[in-house]
Amino acid sequence: MSKVFITDYISNPDIERSILGDYLTDKPSDSVEVLLVWHECINEAFCMQFPNLRGVVRYGVGYDNLDINYLKSRNIIVCNTPDYGTEEVADTTMAMILNIVRGITRYDFLCREFSDGTWQENTLKFLKRTSDTVLGIIGAGRIGGSVALRAQALRLKVLIYDKYKERGYEKLLGVKRVESLDELLEASDIVSLHIPLNEETAGMVDEKFVENMRSGASLVNTARGKIVKDLDIFYKPLRSGHLASVALDVLPDEPPKDCALIRAWKAREHWLEGRLIINPHTAYYSTRAFVEMREKAAQNAMRILKNIQPFNQIY
């Protein structure tokens, strides 16, 4: 019988078994034809265990841990699962954006030192009204588009930059489209990243990118960590005030490597004053989203086994 093998992370595959039944195995073998993958590196060396492999299904959205060229050379079907956590990531992004707009974590940090006599008077003088704030979204797909719709409901002015989306898509969202990255960076008070990680985007957010952002702007990344060159590109801009805030759900290295910015963040150095927010790559998660992700991945594995065209096929 053909088998499906889960490579990593899932310790209790009860959800997968409810869909795959006896097709699911807990051991590598020659009978395995489909892999369900979390973070395992799927390359030639790993795949040598599975001579009859026909398909690889990534539990999440990104697939940079898959050697696409090798899998393609073996005519192995590759799918991801991009349609499970859209709401959760978009909501996390909006929470980070609203935190920046209203200064929530900055006030939380600063007000520990406010005296009773000047409590209410300690306002952040630069805060703008939401409807006067420009949000620039790079990548307007499922999540970026969802963020755009949420942001408009809160009356932010929304710009999108996405050279791969068809012309007129901006009209569907009701936003303004810009034609270059530099145009978006120059105009945006907050820049939010919603692009995949690939050869074009790896390290895209570098010193020049930050330098081209308008002074006092902020950056939000809930996409892929390695879109950012490294974390220390934010150190001087945050310290000087060129960047007002940085909010990250994803990092170039997870957990983060030691660097000047991480040391300052861990030490809660006063100059950062709540302007650097880091989450542990959890924007995708809710109890329902986690179940939905596993269900959809298992259902797709079954489609491959049954020779039915799978969903979200990359190759």
Residue pairs with C-beta under 8 A, 6 or more apart in sequence:
1 22
1 23
1 31
2 23
2 31
2 33
2 34
2 305
3 23
3 24
3 25
3 29
3 31
3 32
3 33
3 34
4 16
4 20
4 23
4 24
4 25
4 32
4 33
4 34
4 35
4 36
4 298
4 301
4 302
4 305
5 24
5 25
5 26
5 27
5 28
5 29
5 32
5 34
5 35
5 36
5 50
6 13
6 16
6 24
6 26
6 35
6 36
6 38
7 35
7 36
7 37
7 38
7 40
7 42
7 46
8 37
8 38
8 39
8 40
9 38
9 39
9 59
10 16
10 36
10 38
10 294
13 24
13 26
15 291
15 294
15 295
15 298
16 24
16 36
16 294
16 297
16 298
17 24
19 295
19 298
19 299
19 302
20 298
20 301
20 302
23 301
23 302
23 305
25 31
25 32
28 49
28 50
30 50
30 51
30 52
31 52
32 49
32 50
32 52
32 53
33 50
33 52
33 53
33 54
33 55
33 304
33 305
34 53
34 54
34 55
34 56
34 57
34 301
34 304
34 305
35 42
35 50
35 53
35 55
35 56
35 57
36 57
36 59
36 297
36 298
36 301
37 56
37 57
37 58
37 59
37 65
37 66
38 59
38 60
39 65
40 46
40 65
41 65
41 67
42 56
42 65
42 66
42 67
42 71
43 67
43 70
44 67
44 70
47 53
47 70
47 71
47 74
47 76
53 74
53 76
54 76
54 77
54 304
55 76
55 77
55 78
55 79
55 301
55 304
55 305
55 310
56 66
56 71
56 76
56 77
56 78
56 79
57 79
57 80
57 81
57 297
57 300
57 301
57 304
57 310
58 65
58 66
58 78
58 79
58 80
58 81
58 297
59 81
59 293
59 294
59 297
60 80
60 81
60 85
60 284
60 293
61 80
61 81
61 82
61 85
61 196
61 284
62 80
62 196
62 197
62 224
63 78
63 80
63 314
64 197
64 198
64 224
64 226
66 78
68 78
68 314
68 315
71 78
71 315
72 78
72 315
76 315
77 304
77 310
77 313
77 315
78 313
78 314
78 315
79 300
79 304
79 310
79 311
79 312
79 313
79 314
80 312
80 314
81 293
81 296
81 297
81 300
81 312
82 142
82 312
83 142
83 296
83 312
84 284
84 289
84 292
84 293
84 296
85 283
85 284
85 285
85 286
85 289
85 292
85 293
86 142
86 143
86 146
87 146
87 286
87 289
88 283
88 284
88 285
88 286
88 289
89 143
89 222
89 249
89 283
89 284
90 143
90 146
90 147
90 150
91 150
92 222
92 249
92 279
92 283
93 143
93 147
93 192
93 194
93 220
93 222
93 283
94 147
94 150
94 151
94 154
96 220
96 222
96 247
96 249
96 277
97 135
97 147
97 151
97 156
97 190
97 192
97 220
97 247
98 104
98 154
99 105
99 245
99 247
99 277
100 190
100 218
100 220
100 244
100 245
100 247
101 127
101 128
101 130
101 133
101 156
101 190
102 127
103 124
103 127
105 274
105 275
105 277
106 124
106 245
106 273
106 274
106 275
107 124
107 274
108 274
109 268
109 272
109 273
109 274
110 122
110 273
110 274
111 119
111 122
114 122
126 216
126 244
128 189
130 154
130 155
130 156
131 155
131 156
131 157
132 157
133 156
133 157
133 189
133 190
134 156
134 157
134 158
134 159
134 187
134 188
134 189
134 190
135 147
135 151
135 156
135 157
135 158
135 159
135 188
135 189
135 190
135 192
136 159
136 160
136 161
136 178
136 184
136 185
136 187
136 188
136 190
136 191
136 192
137 144
137 147
137 148
137 151
137 158
137 159
137 160
137 161
137 175
137 192
137 194
138 144
138 160
138 161
138 162
138 181
138 184
138 191
138 192
138 193
138 194
138 195
139 161
139 162
139 193
139 194
139 195
139 196
139 223
140 148
140 160
140 161
140 162
140 165
140 169
140 170
140 173
140 194
141 162
141 165
141 194
143 194
143 222
143 223
144 160
144 162
144 192
144 194
144 195
145 173
147 192
147 194
148 158
148 160
148 173
148 175
149 173
151 158
152 158
152 173
152 174
152 175
157 176
158 173
158 175
158 176
159 175
159 176
159 177
159 178
159 184
159 187
159 188
160 170
160 173
160 175
160 176
160 177
160 178
161 177
161 178
161 179
161 180
161 181
161 183
161 184
162 169
162 177
169 177
170 176
170 177
178 184
178 187
182 212
184 191
185 191
185 209
185 212
185 213
185 214
185 217
186 212
186 214
187 214
188 213
188 214
188 217
189 214
189 216
189 217
189 218
190 217
190 218
190 219
190 220
191 213
191 217
191 218
191 219
191 220
192 219
192 220
192 221
192 222
193 205
193 219
193 220
193 221
193 222
193 223
193 227
194 222
194 223
195 201
195 204
195 223
195 224
195 227
196 223
196 224
197 223
197 224
197 226
197 227
201 224
201 227
202 226
202 227
203 226
203 227
203 228
203 229
204 227
205 219
205 221
205 227
205 228
205 229
205 233
206 229
206 233
207 229
207 233
210 219
210 233
210 234
210 237
210 242
210 243
211 237
211 242
213 219
213 242
213 243
215 241
215 242
216 241
216 242
216 243
216 244
217 243
217 244
218 243
218 244
218 245
218 246
218 247
219 234
219 243
219 245
219 246
219 247
220 246
220 247
220 248
221 227
221 228
221 247
221 248
221 249
221 250
222 249
222 250
222 283
223 250
224 250
225 248
225 250
225 251
225 252
225 253
225 254
225 281
226 252
228 248
228 251
228 252
229 252
230 252
230 259
231 251
231 252
231 256
231 259
231 261
231 262
232 259
232 260
232 261
234 243
234 246
234 261
234 276
235 259
235 260
235 261
235 264
236 242
237 243
238 246
238 261
238 272
238 275
238 276
239 271
243 275
244 275
245 275
245 276
245 277
246 275
246 276
246 277
247 276
247 277
248 276
248 277
248 278
248 279
249 279
249 281
249 282
249 283
250 281
250 283
251 278
251 281
254 280
254 281
255 280
256 262
256 278
261 276
264 271
264 272
264 276
265 272
265 276
265 278
284 293
296 311
300 310
300 311
300 312
303 309
303 310
303 311
304 310
